Amino acid sequence: MSGRLFARLDMLNSGETPSGRADMRNLGNGHSIPPSPLKLFGQAKKRINDIFKEIGEYIHESDTFMQTTHENAADLVTAEDAEKVKGFKEKVDGITEVLARDHMKVAFFGRTSNGKSTVINAMLRDKILPSGIGHTTNCFLQVEGTDSNEAVLLTEDSDKPKSINDIKQLAHALSNMKLNSNKCIRILWPKEKCRLLKEDVILVDSPGIDVSPDLDEWIDEHCLDADVFVLVANAESTLMQTEKNFFHKVSSKLSKPNIFVLQNRWDISAIEEDIDEVRKQHMERNIQFLGKELNVVKPEDAETRVFFVSAREALVSRLHEDKGTPTPTGALQEGFQVRLFEFANFERTFEECISKSAVKTKFELHTERGKNINYNLRTVMEDVHHRSINRRDEQSKIFEQKSEELDIMEKQTKLLTAEIKEKIKDMVDDVERKVACALNEEIRRLAIIVDEFDRPFQPDPFMLNDYKKALQEYCSKSLSENLQTHHSADLNKSVYAARQNIIERLSSLLNEASKAQYSSIPKRDFELTYRLDCRNLCAEFREDIEFRFSFGPTALMQRFLFPMKKQHYLAEGGSGIPRQPVVTDVSQSRDSEILVAMMTTFASVTSRTTVGAMVFMGMVAKAAGWRVIAVSGALYGLLYFYERLTWTNKAKERAFKRQYVEYSSSKLRLIVDLTSSNCSHQVKQELASTFAQLSQQVEVSKQNLQSEIKEIQKDIDQMKDIASKSKTLRNKADWLDSELNSFQLQYLQHEV
């Protein structure tokens, strides 16, 4: 055989290259070994697992975000949205778990003794599965890789590993301990001993399809997840109807399964003369079966799925090759190199097909599901982003309105406060002036009030004291009633109008809740009160109702020498000496002092001696004559007796009232300023109280508005955070979608 053929054979039987899929190992003479197609599945599996790990982390982050947002802003994220994202998390966890277990699976079927187990042993380069003449394999045998250095068996009825030596007892048809044909024994073979197992390939051997009627059950349990089916036929006979029926069932359950046909035991070609015609016959029938009956490949491509091999020769050759010993003479038939090459070519084509098929069947659906989950999650994040943006914009408008309202309120409060304080001051001054005028007017009318007092008058001191108390109470009451009746009504109206003005002006700054709250406060009617207590005010009043001859010396001196506008007589201890009158200026005070001095001098002179009086009378008589003096004396006496007889209780009452009016008027004038000031203070207190209450309500409204603004600002900040986070998560969904699209382009649409 030529060196070129051996190089090709060596290339097809070689293991993986250390430098990866893109590297080519140089064999010399211009030949190189391409990387194993099986690596595509491993690379795709790693890539899709990495992507779904990212998707899992993304969904976990999204789930946390949705739960937190739902707790803080239920109107943005409903409970259904949060549960929906949680459902995505469960789906991705399930996909990730399946992806971790995904592998390439090839199932070998055929009639009894067609060499299925031998083909698998040749591919594994070791005698793992029992083989021999007749019905050998009694149940399904699944060979898969393990990282352990020790091979073990696992059965469906026990998790306890068994020795690899028990395989003949459990799986061989001739064993008494054989299992049911539908059972499966898992053979965990060290990956280091087999390149196929290292690349996540699982090989499934089956009993002969001609010895069991449970074909549908076989397909359902062991074939639906297979990526490639290998029909191991006997080259010494044509395809049997049993074989065709089985794969028709497979094709009915799976959409266009990948099927290879191995015409095994082709080493008979070494002793046949018309072997080319036989090969052609087998090829035509296989092409007819695959391309037209099953329609799993195009007829022109069906030829690439049919191989003429000798599994026994391949196994023998590889066992000795791995041991480094030459193959014994006579173990291989003539032309074995071509059959070995065909077997290696089958392996190569099979690897390409199973890698491409497994990537598509294992990962395409997961990729689509991942894209669908990613799309739905992106939609959720987009909705949350839009809702948060809309709410942020709405709250921003409300924030601007509230801030403007607060600014206007503060400015108007400042202006209204100054304006209302000025109006209160003007109102207080006006009330003080009006009360002073009203009180002065009532003082001028005091004589009328006193004259209207009607009660029997007795000059007796005890009775007079009661009369005085009653008069004082009557004056106090009458003055207060007159002020209330004639003057307070207008003042009260003015105060009420001023208070209503304050309420209207400041109420415009209140919100509806504060207006309602203030309107619920009971309003009291304002009324001025006058503190006019004549009894205490005139407590020192002392009346003088003793008889005083109007033409007596003292009276004449007071009348002609020093006329006074007002005079108050105070009787002290019944002496009859008038008290010093109340004066209002310096000149009046000086006149009063002169009068008192002259009266004292005159009294002193007239009281010295009778002699003096006689001397004085003599001097007068000498000057005017005794007749004139007598007539004058008679008239003077008659006048005296007339006044003395008319000094009745009525005259005394009139004198008493006149004295009381003069005294109380002077006292009342002293408290005009105090009374008007007291009334103005009442008005000021009333208006200030109203203003203070409303100002407090305005302040409460302002504080509530400030609190609302703070809450709105807090909500705006929260919406910004949610919008930013949801946008980031939405963009991450776009990035993950691009990763899935890239995976599709690289592994699901790329031709290996």
C-alpha positions as MATLAB code, in Angstrom:
seq = 'MSGRLFARLDMLNSGETPSGRADMRNLGNGHSIPPSPLKLFGQAKKRINDIFKEIGEYIHESDTFMQTTHENAADLVTAEDAEKVKGFKEKVDGITEVLARDHMKVAFFGRTSNGKSTVINAMLRDKILPSGIGHTTNCFLQVEGTDSNEAVLLTEDSDKPKSINDIKQLAHALSNMKLNSNKCIRILWPKEKCRLLKEDVILVDSPGIDVSPDLDEWIDEHCLDADVFVLVANAESTLMQTEKNFFHKVSSKLSKPNIFVLQNRWDISAIEEDIDEVRKQHMERNIQFLGKELNVVKPEDAETRVFFVSAREALVSRLHEDKGTPTPTGALQEGFQVRLFEFANFERTFEECISKSAVKTKFELHTERGKNINYNLRTVMEDVHHRSINRRDEQSKIFEQKSEELDIMEKQTKLLTAEIKEKIKDMVDDVERKVACALNEEIRRLAIIVDEFDRPFQPDPFMLNDYKKALQEYCSKSLSENLQTHHSADLNKSVYAARQNIIERLSSLLNEASKAQYSSIPKRDFELTYRLDCRNLCAEFREDIEFRFSFGPTALMQRFLFPMKKQHYLAEGGSGIPRQPVVTDVSQSRDSEILVAMMTTFASVTSRTTVGAMVFMGMVAKAAGWRVIAVSGALYGLLYFYERLTWTNKAKERAFKRQYVEYSSSKLRLIVDLTSSNCSHQVKQELASTFAQLSQQVEVSKQNLQSEIKEIQKDIDQMKDIASKSKTLRNKADWLDSELNSFQLQYLQHEV';
ca = [
       0.000    0.000    0.000;
       1.254    3.455   -0.808;
       2.564    5.856    1.843;
      -0.190    8.318    0.994;
      -2.895    5.842    1.926;
      -1.179    4.988    5.231;
      -0.855    8.704    6.014;
      -4.551    9.217    5.377;
      -5.409    6.195    7.494;
      -3.152    7.433   10.291;
      -4.815   10.820   10.086;
      -8.304    9.390   10.354;
      -7.386    7.172   13.300;
      -5.501    9.848   15.224;
      -6.640   11.622   18.333;
      -7.357   15.294   18.923;
      -4.799   18.000   18.318;
      -3.426   19.896   21.270;
      -3.809   23.296   19.657;
      -7.589   23.222   19.131;
      -9.998   23.369   16.253;
      -8.184   25.921   14.141;
      -4.806   24.119   14.291;
      -3.614   21.419   11.905;
      -1.027   18.837   12.969;
       1.715   18.384   10.360;
       2.300   14.775    9.284;
       5.092   15.470    6.801;
       5.000   15.067    3.013;
       2.593   18.004    2.926;
      -0.111   16.197    4.920;
      -1.752   17.434    8.130;
      -4.462   16.235   10.470;
      -7.532   18.433   10.786;
      -8.943   18.818   14.288;
     -11.631   16.396   15.434;
     -15.157   17.480   14.434;
     -16.299   16.323   17.855;
     -14.638   19.370   19.353;
     -17.367   21.497   17.806;
     -19.890   20.020   20.218;
     -17.615   20.618   23.206;
     -16.965   24.178   22.154;
     -20.659   24.790   21.506;
     -21.595   23.195   24.813;
     -19.117   25.349   26.711;
     -20.276   28.447   24.883;
     -23.989   27.814   25.386;
     -23.396   26.952   29.054;
     -21.466   30.191   29.529;
     -24.274   32.135   27.851;
     -26.937   30.510   29.988;
     -24.828   31.115   33.071;
     -24.880   34.781   32.116;
     -28.630   34.543   31.473;
     -29.091   32.891   34.868;
     -27.155   35.657   36.613;
     -29.082   38.225   34.600;
     -32.426   36.718   35.594;
     -31.315   36.480   39.227;
     -30.395   40.167   39.114;
     -33.681   40.955   37.378;
     -35.634   38.898   39.897;
     -34.042   40.780   42.803;
     -34.748   44.074   41.053;
     -38.378   43.143   40.358;
     -39.024   41.946   43.905;
     -37.489   45.103   45.391;
     -39.341   47.349   42.967;
     -42.625   45.550   43.643;
     -42.190   46.150   47.385;
     -41.356   49.846   46.920;
     -43.433   50.710   43.843;
     -46.221   48.194   43.299;
     -47.745   50.330   40.539;
     -44.601   49.896   38.425;
     -44.090   46.182   39.019;
     -47.146   44.082   39.764;
     -47.068   40.790   41.607;
     -47.755   39.057   38.281;
     -44.674   40.673   36.718;
     -42.519   39.621   39.655;
     -43.826   36.045   39.494;
     -43.309   36.009   35.745;
     -39.613   36.831   36.161;
     -39.338   34.228   38.916;
     -40.804   31.741   36.432;
     -38.067   32.672   33.941;
     -35.509   31.900   36.619;
     -36.946   28.415   37.114;
     -36.959   27.790   33.357;
     -33.358   28.879   32.930;
     -32.281   26.787   35.911;
     -33.930   23.793   34.243;
     -32.240   24.510   30.910;
     -28.866   24.978   32.596;
     -29.276   21.654   34.363;
     -30.123   19.908   31.088;
     -27.234   21.579   29.262;
     -24.808   20.327   31.890;
     -25.940   16.768   31.107;
     -26.145   17.136   27.340;
     -23.959   14.851   25.280;
     -23.760   13.355   21.800;
     -25.561   10.056   21.555;
     -25.310    7.405   18.839;
     -27.465    4.267   18.864;
     -26.484    1.093   17.058;
     -29.234   -1.217   15.763;
     -29.327   -4.280   13.550;
     -30.206   -7.915   13.425;
     -28.629  -10.440   15.710;
     -24.952  -11.257   15.053;
     -24.482   -8.419   12.575;
     -21.566   -7.114   14.666;
     -23.045   -4.125   16.523;
     -20.980   -4.742   19.652;
     -17.853   -5.350   17.593;
     -18.323   -2.035   15.756;
     -18.594   -0.220   19.098;
     -15.557   -2.035   20.471;
     -13.596   -1.048   17.364;
     -14.600    2.576   17.802;
     -13.634    2.431   21.488;
     -10.407    0.559   20.545;
     -11.035   -2.007   23.286;
     -13.095   -5.115   23.965;
     -15.625   -3.523   26.237;
     -18.916   -5.028   25.086;
     -19.501   -8.795   24.923;
     -19.478  -10.124   21.378;
     -19.514  -13.458   19.620;
     -21.501  -15.787   17.448;
     -25.249  -15.777   17.778;
     -27.449  -13.700   20.027;
     -24.968  -12.047   22.351;
     -26.259   -8.713   23.653;
     -29.441   -9.245   25.631;
     -30.168   -5.635   26.787;
     -29.183   -2.059   26.041;
     -25.619   -1.135   26.886;
     -24.763    2.561   27.174;
     -21.067    3.415   27.150;
     -20.249    6.880   28.525;
     -17.124    8.552   29.804;
     -16.088    9.097   33.382;
     -13.289   11.127   34.916;
     -12.390    8.179   37.125;
      -9.580    5.803   36.170;
     -11.711    2.781   37.013;
     -14.494    1.419   34.826;
     -17.774    0.476   36.534;
     -21.318   -0.621   35.738;
     -24.558    1.013   36.832;
     -27.927   -0.687   36.575;
     -31.357    0.875   36.713;
     -32.357   -0.993   39.859;
     -29.382    0.147   41.952;
     -27.148    3.168   42.416;
     -24.317    0.982   43.664;
     -21.525    0.664   41.087;
     -20.653   -2.868   39.914;
     -17.451   -4.310   38.519;
     -16.916   -4.171   34.774;
     -16.405   -7.935   34.877;
     -20.115   -8.368   35.684;
     -21.127   -7.233   32.224;
     -21.136  -10.754   30.768;
     -23.380  -12.007   33.534;
     -25.817   -9.107   33.214;
     -25.851   -8.416   29.467;
     -24.866  -11.635   27.711;
     -27.774  -13.540   26.202;
     -26.307  -16.833   27.390;
     -26.063  -15.735   31.032;
     -28.537  -16.986   33.610;
     -28.538  -13.535   35.295;
     -29.415  -11.674   32.118;
     -31.641   -8.611   32.309;
     -34.787   -7.840   30.405;
     -34.143   -6.664   26.827;
     -35.644   -3.231   27.554;
     -33.329   -2.552   30.488;
     -30.208   -0.459   30.138;
     -26.794   -0.951   31.709;
     -24.579    2.102   31.937;
     -20.902    1.445   31.421;
     -18.730    4.222   32.817;
     -15.450    3.957   30.937;
     -12.434    6.191   31.707;
     -12.317    9.109   29.283;
      -8.530    8.922   29.090;
      -8.792    5.562   27.322;
     -11.075    6.744   24.522;
     -11.133    9.899   22.454;
     -14.850    9.589   21.675;
     -15.855    9.412   25.310;
     -13.600   12.345   26.108;
     -15.636   14.418   23.648;
     -18.963   13.625   25.414;
     -20.020   10.903   22.979;
     -22.283    8.148   24.314;
     -22.509    4.883   22.408;
     -25.605    2.718   22.847;
     -25.597   -0.952   21.885;
     -28.909   -2.721   21.461;
     -30.199   -6.278   21.264;
     -31.040   -7.604   17.822;
     -34.168   -5.997   16.435;
     -35.268   -9.397   15.198;
     -35.500  -11.006   18.639;
     -37.923   -8.658   20.459;
     -41.391   -7.329   19.630;
     -40.941   -4.270   21.919;
     -39.539   -2.004   19.218;
     -41.863    0.948   19.925;
     -40.932    0.844   23.594;
     -37.257    0.715   22.666;
     -37.588    3.773   20.493;
     -39.486    5.753   23.137;
     -37.037    4.982   25.927;
     -33.666    4.850   24.187;
     -33.871    6.503   20.763;
     -35.745    9.782   20.976;
     -32.676   11.660   22.264;
     -30.203    9.948   19.911;
     -28.353   12.186   17.468;
     -27.221    9.451   15.064;
     -28.487    5.971   14.323;
     -26.146    3.338   12.885;
     -27.720    0.392   11.139;
     -25.212   -2.422   11.279;
     -26.115   -4.736    8.388;
     -24.590   -8.007    7.268;
     -22.835   -7.540    3.937;
     -23.460  -11.231    3.229;
     -27.163  -10.507    2.812;
     -29.327   -7.679    1.617;
     -31.307   -5.305    3.862;
     -34.055   -7.255    5.580;
     -37.630   -6.032    6.037;
     -37.177   -6.284    9.803;
     -34.431   -3.681    9.624;
     -36.461   -1.462    7.344;
     -39.564   -1.674    9.556;
     -37.604   -0.644   12.617;
     -36.199    2.475   10.991;
     -39.569    3.325    9.523;
     -40.824    3.437   13.112;
     -37.858    5.603   14.083;
     -38.503    7.963   11.185;
     -42.173    8.245   12.156;
     -41.249    9.397   15.684;
     -38.288   11.606   14.770;
     -38.068   14.203   12.026;
     -35.457   13.018    9.515;
     -33.119   11.121   11.832;
     -29.427   10.838   10.926;
     -28.922    7.250    9.816;
     -25.705    5.539    8.763;
     -25.584    2.072    7.220;
     -22.560   -0.120    7.891;
     -22.284   -3.098    5.608;
     -20.271   -5.113    8.093;
     -18.200   -8.225    7.446;
     -17.032   -6.804    4.141;
     -13.852   -8.797    4.577;
     -15.642  -11.493    2.551;
     -14.842   -9.363   -0.472;
     -11.340  -10.802   -0.339;
     -12.628  -14.234   -1.515;
     -15.391  -13.109   -3.854;
     -14.846  -12.580   -7.587;
     -17.819  -10.321   -8.464;
     -17.583   -8.242   -5.330;
     -17.940   -4.933   -7.194;
     -21.365   -5.957   -8.435;
     -22.383   -6.976   -4.942;
     -21.160   -3.657   -3.562;
     -23.110   -1.825   -6.244;
     -26.227   -3.817   -5.446;
     -25.948   -3.067   -1.742;
     -25.320    0.616   -2.459;
     -28.354    0.983   -4.704;
     -30.659   -0.699   -2.218;
     -29.301    1.392    0.646;
     -29.668    4.602   -1.354;
     -33.224    3.590   -2.240;
     -33.968    2.928    1.431;
     -32.412    6.096    2.856;
     -33.210    8.581    0.105;
     -36.618    7.455   -1.096;
     -38.259    5.131    1.414;
     -37.238    6.967    4.576;
     -36.514   10.305    2.864;
     -34.002   11.221    5.541;
     -31.387   12.457    3.047;
     -31.348   13.469   -0.564;
     -30.735   10.487   -2.908;
     -27.528   12.073   -4.178;
     -26.247   12.391   -0.613;
     -27.336    8.948    0.532;
     -24.142    7.350   -0.810;
     -22.130    9.260    1.813;
     -24.110    7.465    4.552;
     -23.236    3.903    3.426;
     -19.930    2.237    4.310;
     -18.492   -1.217    3.648;
     -16.362   -2.219    6.634;
     -15.063   -5.079    8.684;
     -15.459   -4.257   12.383;
     -13.541   -7.381   13.385;
     -10.505   -6.369   11.332;
     -10.657   -2.775   12.627;
     -10.802   -4.008   16.230;
      -7.929   -6.450   15.811;
      -5.776   -3.899   14.029;
      -6.400   -1.203   16.649;
      -5.821   -3.485   19.596;
      -2.395   -4.465   18.310;
      -1.668   -0.910   17.185;
      -2.367    0.423   20.666;
      -0.213   -2.284   22.212;
       2.551   -1.548   19.719;
       2.632   -5.173   18.486;
       2.297   -6.339   14.873;
      -0.975   -7.847   13.756;
      -0.691  -11.700   13.610;
      -0.467  -13.218   10.145;
      -3.809  -14.470    8.969;
      -5.845  -12.262   11.293;
      -6.640   -9.825    8.464;
      -7.855  -10.659    4.958;
      -6.305   -9.360    1.793;
      -7.150   -5.719    1.090;
      -7.754   -4.974    4.770;
      -6.120   -1.558    4.369;
      -8.993   -0.368    2.190;
     -11.548   -1.663    4.688;
      -9.683   -0.042    7.577;
      -9.642    3.184    5.638;
     -13.378    2.828    5.001;
     -13.986    2.273    8.708;
     -11.899    5.329    9.574;
     -13.746    7.294    6.895;
     -17.026    6.210    8.482;
     -15.790    7.407   11.844;
     -14.760   10.719   10.384;
     -18.067   11.239    8.591;
     -19.930    9.958   11.627;
     -18.096   12.434   13.878;
     -18.905   15.315   11.567;
     -22.532   14.303   11.392;
     -23.034   13.598   15.086;
     -21.250   16.796   16.096;
     -23.348   18.905   13.762;
     -26.525   17.025   14.598;
     -25.939   17.076   18.348;
     -25.221   20.794   18.356;
     -28.440   21.381   16.469;
     -30.655   18.920   18.326;
     -29.253   19.642   21.805;
     -28.734   23.368   21.612;
     -31.058   24.788   18.967;
     -34.202   24.395   21.054;
     -32.444   25.678   24.166;
     -31.139   28.636   22.193;
     -34.623   29.479   20.958;
     -36.026   29.091   24.452;
     -33.235   31.277   25.798;
     -33.988   33.923   23.173;
     -37.682   33.738   23.979;
     -37.032   34.071   27.720;
     -34.576   36.872   27.058;
     -37.070   38.633   24.784;
     -39.885   38.360   27.318;
     -37.631   39.574   30.112;
     -36.445   42.447   27.946;
     -40.089   43.329   27.287;
     -40.753   43.350   31.030;
     -37.740   45.593   31.640;
     -38.768   47.853   28.768;
     -42.253   48.189   30.252;
     -40.835   48.947   33.686;
     -38.437   51.459   32.112;
     -41.247   53.235   30.240;
     -43.529   53.260   33.277;
     -40.765   54.635   35.496;
     -39.870   57.297   32.913;
     -43.523   58.322   32.541;
     -44.014   58.433   36.276;
     -40.774   60.351   36.711;
     -41.949   62.916   34.159;
     -45.362   63.168   35.813;
     -43.825   63.557   39.237;
     -41.358   66.123   37.879;
     -44.264   68.229   36.611;
     -46.006   67.906   39.962;
     -42.706   68.764   41.675;
     -42.394   71.937   39.599;
     -46.016   72.879   40.320;
     -45.632   72.234   44.041;
     -42.324   74.110   44.178;
     -43.857   77.055   42.353;
     -46.866   76.892   44.668;
     -44.555   76.876   47.701;
     -42.559   79.816   46.350;
     -45.742   81.794   45.693;
     -47.062   80.888   49.132;
     -43.875   82.099   50.829;
     -43.861   85.368   48.885;
     -47.566   86.016   49.393;
     -47.282   85.093   53.071;
     -44.530   87.658   53.512;
     -46.476   90.358   51.656;
     -49.781   89.578   53.346;
     -48.157   89.454   56.775;
     -46.759   92.955   56.368;
     -50.008   94.221   54.880;
     -52.244   92.657   57.533;
     -50.028   93.853   60.366;
     -50.288   97.376   58.982;
     -54.072   97.060   58.710;
     -54.293   95.736   62.269;
     -52.244   98.718   63.438;
     -54.520  101.142   61.566;
     -57.576   99.370   62.917;
     -56.255   99.516   66.477;
     -55.483  103.246   66.170;
     -58.919  103.927   64.716;
     -60.652  101.997   67.509;
     -58.619  103.830   70.132;
     -59.563  107.184   68.636;
     -63.250  106.316   68.291;
     -63.499  104.890   71.802;
     -61.846  108.018   73.213;
     -64.327  110.247   71.342;
     -67.260  108.083   72.408;
     -66.198  108.111   76.047;
     -65.678  111.893   76.038;
     -69.108  112.299   74.569;
     -70.627  110.143   77.271;
     -68.738  112.134   79.928;
     -70.308  115.298   78.577;
     -73.678  113.592   78.899;
     -72.926  112.427   82.425;
     -75.133  115.122   84.002;
     -78.115  113.760   82.075;
     -77.327  110.255   83.239;
     -77.060  111.412   86.846;
     -80.301  113.395   86.586;
     -82.034  110.264   85.312;
     -81.092  108.454   88.471;
     -84.295  108.303   90.489;
     -84.064  107.208   94.092;
     -85.196  108.828   97.355;
     -82.510  111.095   98.710;
     -81.838  111.302  102.417;
     -79.038  113.523  103.792;
     -78.494  111.087  106.605;
     -74.843  109.904  106.289;
     -75.753  106.212  106.413;
     -78.574  106.560  103.891;
     -76.470  108.914  101.802;
     -73.718  106.322  101.521;
     -76.167  103.772  100.058;
     -77.492  106.426   97.720;
     -73.965  107.179   96.565;
     -73.205  103.459   95.890;
     -76.403  103.035   93.932;
     -75.658  106.157   91.881;
     -72.142  104.927   91.112;
     -73.412  101.525   89.961;
     -76.091  103.181   87.873;
     -73.545  105.465   86.212;
     -71.195  102.582   85.492;
     -73.964  100.509   83.970;
     -75.456  103.386   81.992;
     -72.109  104.485   80.599;
     -71.292  100.914   79.514;
     -74.719  100.386   77.968;
     -74.580  103.695   76.148;
     -71.161  102.905   74.768;
     -72.310   99.410   73.731;
     -75.531  100.705   72.193;
     -74.379  103.835   70.414;
     -70.781  103.095   69.528;
     -69.796   99.410   69.882;
     -72.033   98.149   67.093;
     -70.115  100.071   64.430;
     -66.809   99.168   66.006;
     -67.740   95.480   66.214;
     -68.771   95.547   62.555;
     -65.477   97.126   61.629;
     -63.586   94.502   63.619;
     -65.665   91.696   62.067;
     -65.041   93.077   58.577;
     -61.316   93.323   59.300;
     -61.266   89.772   60.627;
     -63.143   88.481   57.578;
     -60.697   90.298   55.344;
     -57.793   88.608   57.130;
     -59.515   85.222   56.794;
     -60.218   85.721   53.090;
     -56.735   86.951   52.309;
     -54.911   84.191   54.191;
     -57.377   81.443   53.266;
     -56.346   81.871   49.661;
     -52.978   80.401   50.688;
     -54.490   77.304   52.313;
     -55.153   74.012   50.609;
     -58.599   72.465   50.690;
     -57.825   70.240   53.673;
     -56.539   73.170   55.735;
     -59.525   75.317   54.722;
     -61.875   72.572   55.838;
     -59.952   72.158   59.076;
     -60.032   75.889   59.823;
     -63.681   76.217   58.888;
     -64.495   73.507   61.436;
     -63.087   75.676   64.249;
     -66.026   77.372   66.060;
     -65.979   81.155   65.610;
     -66.840   83.380   68.560;
     -68.515   86.765   68.142;
     -66.306   89.654   69.108;
     -67.695   92.400   71.352;
     -65.870   95.286   72.983;
     -65.994   95.429   76.753;
     -65.602   98.680   78.695;
     -64.156   98.639   82.187;
     -65.882  101.669   83.746;
     -66.107  101.191   87.501;
     -67.367  104.500   88.901;
     -67.477  103.143   92.440;
     -63.740  102.551   92.601;
     -63.019  105.528   90.407;
     -64.952  107.922   92.709;
     -64.131  106.180   95.972;
     -62.570  109.392   97.379;
     -65.545  111.602   96.468;
     -66.775  113.638   99.505;
     -69.987  115.560   99.023;
     -70.706  119.005  100.633;
     -74.460  119.458  101.164;
     -74.207  121.836  104.141;
     -76.126  125.170  103.747;
     -73.977  127.888  102.176;
     -75.462  131.445  101.951;
     -74.795  132.574   98.450;
     -74.214  136.214   99.525;
     -71.987  135.369  102.421;
     -68.560  136.969  102.598;
     -66.751  133.868  101.431;
     -69.171  133.309   98.591;
     -68.947  136.904   97.485;
     -65.189  136.863   97.536;
     -65.171  133.657   95.461;
     -67.778  135.038   93.057;
     -66.397  138.481   92.413;
     -62.727  138.337   93.198;
     -61.678  134.921   91.871;
     -64.313  133.376   89.609;
     -63.544  129.710   88.909;
     -64.944  127.556   86.178;
     -65.081  124.438   88.287;
     -64.899  123.849   92.021;
     -65.146  120.705   94.064;
     -66.157  120.948   97.655;
     -64.913  118.314   99.974;
     -66.199  118.171  103.476;
     -63.702  116.927  105.948;
     -64.871  116.166  109.468;
     -67.894  118.510  109.117;
     -65.758  121.687  109.352;
     -67.454  123.183  106.348;
     -64.145  124.259  104.862;
     -64.104  123.556  101.144;
     -61.290  121.445   99.816;
     -58.898  122.821   97.303;
     -60.543  122.609   93.904;
     -59.055  120.498   91.104;
     -57.004  122.721   88.842;
     -55.891  122.217   85.311;
     -53.133  124.852   84.823;
     -50.523  126.862   86.691;
     -52.491  130.197   86.804;
     -55.528  128.460   88.248;
     -53.362  126.903   90.928;
     -51.879  130.317   91.784;
     -55.354  131.946   92.073;
     -56.540  129.191   94.341;
     -53.601  129.712   96.656;
     -54.296  133.507   96.891;
     -57.978  132.880   97.579;
     -57.252  130.500  100.382;
     -54.776  132.926  101.914;
     -57.254  135.865  101.848;
     -60.067  133.800  103.278;
     -57.841  132.643  106.058;
     -56.760  136.228  106.802;
     -60.360  137.448  106.723;
     -61.550  134.761  109.050;
     -58.733  135.510  111.376;
     -59.585  139.234  111.471;
     -63.315  138.774  111.999;
     -62.851  136.329  114.776;
     -60.491  138.310  116.967;
     -62.776  140.416  119.043;
     -66.227  141.848  119.117;
     -64.606  145.159  119.526;
     -63.147  144.920  116.134;
     -66.554  144.152  114.689;
     -68.118  147.110  116.396;
     -65.398  149.359  115.153;
     -65.945  148.089  111.617;
     -69.711  148.606  111.817;
     -69.206  152.111  113.160;
     -66.984  153.015  110.305;
     -69.549  151.740  107.780;
     -72.421  153.534  109.543;
     -70.552  156.748  109.606;
     -69.856  156.486  105.916;
     -73.357  155.330  104.638;
     -75.776  156.206  107.330;
     -77.748  154.050  109.739;
     -80.894  154.028  107.696;
     -79.229  152.583  104.651;
     -77.521  150.065  106.806;
     -80.758  149.009  108.409;
     -82.606  148.568  105.131;
     -79.698  146.691  103.643;
     -79.473  144.504  106.689;
     -83.190  143.758  106.538;
     -83.013  142.797  102.884;
     -79.871  140.787  103.507;
     -81.603  138.963  106.356;
     -84.725  138.261  104.285;
     -82.511  136.890  101.510;
     -80.688  134.716  103.991;
     -83.918  133.343  105.463;
     -85.312  132.706  101.975;
     -82.261  130.654  100.923;
     -82.273  128.879  104.238;
     -85.922  127.896  103.875;
     -85.388  126.663  100.256;
     -82.417  124.451  101.209;
     -84.536  121.293  101.133;
     -83.603  117.629  100.372;
     -84.228  118.297   96.689;
     -81.796  121.194   96.756;
     -79.339  119.050   98.614;
     -79.815  116.207   96.023;
     -79.228  118.667   93.173;
     -76.102  119.950   94.905;
     -74.980  116.376   95.541;
     -75.526  115.323   91.887;
     -73.849  118.503   90.623;
     -70.832  117.850   92.821;
     -70.766  114.163   91.797;
     -70.965  115.037   88.103;
     -68.104  117.485   88.402;
     -65.980  115.038   90.388;
     -66.693  111.880   88.364;
     -66.287  113.755   85.056;
     -62.809  114.812   86.081;
     -61.991  111.251   87.128;
     -63.444  109.699   84.000;
     -61.424  112.052   81.817;
     -58.346  110.683   83.501;
     -59.134  107.132   82.256;
     -60.184  108.010   78.721;
     -56.783  107.075   77.345;
     -56.642  103.934   79.463;
     -60.095  102.794   78.385;
     -59.503  103.507   74.705;
     -56.162  101.761   74.940;
     -57.814   98.756   76.586;
     -60.443   98.566   73.823;
     -57.813   98.883   71.121;
     -55.872   96.104   72.846;
     -58.977   93.911   72.707;
     -59.297   94.596   68.992;
     -55.629   93.984   68.448;
     -55.796   90.732   70.406;
     -58.849   89.571   68.439;
     -57.367   90.348   65.030;
     -53.921   89.096   66.035;
     -55.474   85.870   67.304;
     -57.298   85.354   64.013;
     -54.149   86.210   62.104;
     -52.075   83.845   64.297;
     -54.505   80.955   63.789;
     -54.536   81.430   60.048;
     -50.790   81.966   59.972;
     -50.403   78.684   61.828;
     -52.647   76.992   59.287;
     -50.632   78.575   56.481;
     -47.451   77.330   58.132;
     -48.973   73.852   58.454;
     -49.975   73.993   54.785;
     -46.473   75.143   53.921;
     -44.931   72.313   55.930;
     -47.320   69.811   54.335;
     -46.404   71.187   50.931;
     -42.711   70.918   51.770;
     -43.276   67.340   52.933;
     -45.119   66.593   49.689;
     -42.259   68.083   47.698;
     -39.745   65.968   49.621;
     -41.818   62.842   49.010;
     -42.175   63.733   45.337;
     -38.423   64.333   45.082;
     -37.827   61.013   46.810;
     -40.185   59.332   44.359;
     -38.469   61.051   41.429;
     -35.070   59.848   42.653;
     -36.501   56.361   43.077;
     -37.957   56.480   39.554;
     -34.580   57.595   38.227;
     -32.894   54.654   39.938;
     -35.529   52.238   38.657;
     -35.335   53.701   35.144;
     -31.550   53.480   35.166;
     -31.545   49.924   36.511;
     -34.280   48.732   34.155;
     -32.471   50.342   31.225;
     -29.257   48.584   32.211;
     -31.108   45.266   32.468;
     -32.836   45.916   29.152;
     -29.485   46.617   27.497;
     -28.063   43.490   29.077;
     -30.912   41.551   27.481;
     -29.888   43.032   24.120;
     -26.319   41.947   24.742;
     -27.375   38.411   25.698;
     -29.579   38.276   22.615;
     -26.581   39.210   20.490;
     -24.623   36.428   22.207;
     -27.350   33.913   21.376;
     -27.491   35.174   17.777;
     -23.733   34.851   17.541;
     -23.994   31.288   18.875;
     -26.623   30.496   16.277;
     -24.495   31.884   13.471;
     -21.375   30.080   14.635;
     -22.762   26.684   15.586;
     -26.307   26.224   14.309;
     -26.039   27.748   10.827;
     -22.334   27.175   10.179;
     -21.402   24.180    8.114;
     -18.799   22.014    9.826;
];
